[in-house]
C-alpha cells in the first residue's frame, strides 16, 4: 500500500500503464553557432505544432480555461524573455542548443518554485513541460502519445505534464498516480475537470509498480494497492460503486439552497483566477465569486496589463455571474510573487514585506489603472472590491479613499460607475482580526484568508516541511481569531466570508457554520459536497459545538469534537 495526496476523488481498479518518458542527457559542448540556432528554431516550430495538436484533441474534454493553458505554453515559446535568452546564450557562448535551453529553463523554474503562492509554484511545471519538449525535439527523441492508449489503465508516472493530461481518453484512462505533484498542479486540476481519479506525491511509486501490475487507486483516502488479493478487489469494487452513487446524489445539489435544517442560509461561492473559471463555478451551483485573484492578469502578461485589458476581464466575469456577487481582490503581488517587468527589491522576509496593498499604495500609477478598470466594470454586475494584506486602519482608509477619488474622477469624465459596489478587505493578518470590530465600522465586508492567517499566527512558513506540523487551521487559537473577525463584522451589520483553503474543507464546515460565517468561498469542485454537508446540519447545534471548540486546547481535540457532533 502506497500513500499519497488525493487530488481528484474516486476509486478504480485497472492495469498499470507505466509512463516511460525519454531521458534527456545534456552535456555542455562547443558547437557550430548557426547549426545550433537552426536546430533550436526548428525545435520551437515542432513544439508549437505539438501543443496546437494536443489542444485540438482536448477540445470538448477540457474547459476553456484549461485549454488556455496550451495558449500560455505557445506564448512561452514566443516569449523573448524565455527563448530569446536561449538563442542569445547559443550565440554568445557558442554552446549546443539543448544546453542553452536547459540553463535558461532552470533559471525560470527556480524563480517560480521559490514563490510562496502554490498556484505560481506549480507554474514551474509549465516551463518544465515546454523546455522538455523543446529538448526532445532538439535531440530527435520520441515523446509517448497517451492518446493512443486503447485499453483500461491507470497511468503511473513520475509526473504528468499538462500536455500529458490533455491527451488522456476517459474511456481508457481510469485514473493516474504520480510520484510528485500537489493538489494545485495542472495535472491535478485537469484530473478534477475530467473527473478522473488521481493521487499525486506518492513517494517511491515507480520503484514499486511495474507495467501491467493490477492496481487499486483509492483517490478518496489517498493510496494505491499494488496487485491486491481477491478480498481487496471485492472491497474496492464495492467502494467504487458507492462513490458513483454519491456523485449522482451531489448533482441534485446544484440548484438546491445552501440552507441548514433550521433555516440558516449561507452563501457557497467559488475562487477563480481567470474569467474562464466562471463556467466551473456556475456548473457546480456556485452563488457567486468569493475571490477573483487578479494577479494572474499580471503574471500571464509580458508588460503591465492596460486599463482596457483589465476592464474587459472584470466586465466578462461580472456579466457571466449576473446578479451574483463577485469579490475581486486587488493586485496581490510583490515580495514572493515576481514580475519580470516590474523590478521589486529583494527582501530577507518577502512574506512580511513589500507586497499587495503595500505595493499598490506606494505605486499608485499601477493601482490607479486597476481601480479605474474595476469601477468602469462595476455597472455590469455586483462588484465587491477587496484589499489584501491590510494591517492597519490607516492602510484601509487610504486604499478606500483612493477608490473613491477615482470614482469621482471617472464620473467627472462622464464615465458610468455603479452606485452600489462594496469595498472590503481580507483578514489575513492577526492584528486586523483582533481589531475587526473597528475595521467593520468602515469596511463593507470581510473575507478571511486562512492560508496566511495561519502562517502569520503560528510564525511558521507554510512551505517549510520542518515546521509543517504548525500549519493548524483548526487550532483553537485560529478559531478564536476567526470568531473575533466574524463577530466584529456582525457588530456593525456587515457580512463575513472566508476564501482560504479552510472554507472548502469538509471537516471544517460544521465549526465555521457554528462560528457564524456567512460566505464560504472555495474551489468550484468542493461546492456541491459542502452544500450537502450544510443542508444536513442544524445551525443551533453547530453554534453549541463551536462554543465548545473555542474552549479546547488543541487542533486534535477540535477535530474529534467536530466528528462527534455531526
Buried (B, 14 or more C-beta within 10 A) or exposed (E): EBEBBBBBBBBBBBBBBBBEBBEBEBEEEEBEBEEBBEBBEEBBEBBBEBBBBBBEBBEEBBBBBBBBBBEBBBBBBEBEEBBEBBBEBBBEBEBBBBBBBBBBBEEBBEBBBBBBBBBBBBBBBBBBBBBBBBBBBBBEBEBBEBBEBEEBBBBBBEBBBBBBBBBBBEEBBBBBBBBBBBBBBBBBBBBBBBEBBBBBBBEEBBEBBEEEBBBBBBBBEBBBBBEBEEEBBEBBBEBBEEBEEEBEEBEEBBEEBBBBEEEBEBBBBBBBBBBBBBBBBBBBBBBBBBBBBBBBBBBBBEEBBEBEBBBBBBBBBBBBBEEBBBBBBBBBBBBBBBBBEBEBEEBEEBBEBBBBBBBBBEBEEBBBBBBBBBBBBBBBBBBBBBBBBBBEBEBBEBBBEBBEEBBEBBEEEEEEBBEEBBBBBBBBBBEBBBBBBBBBEBBBBBBBBBBBBBBBBBEBBBBEEEBEEBBBBBBBBBBBBBBBBBBBBBEBEBBBBBBBBBBBBEBBBBBBBBBBBBBBBBBBBBBBBBBBBBBEBBBEBBBEBBEBBBEBEEBEBBBEBBEEBB
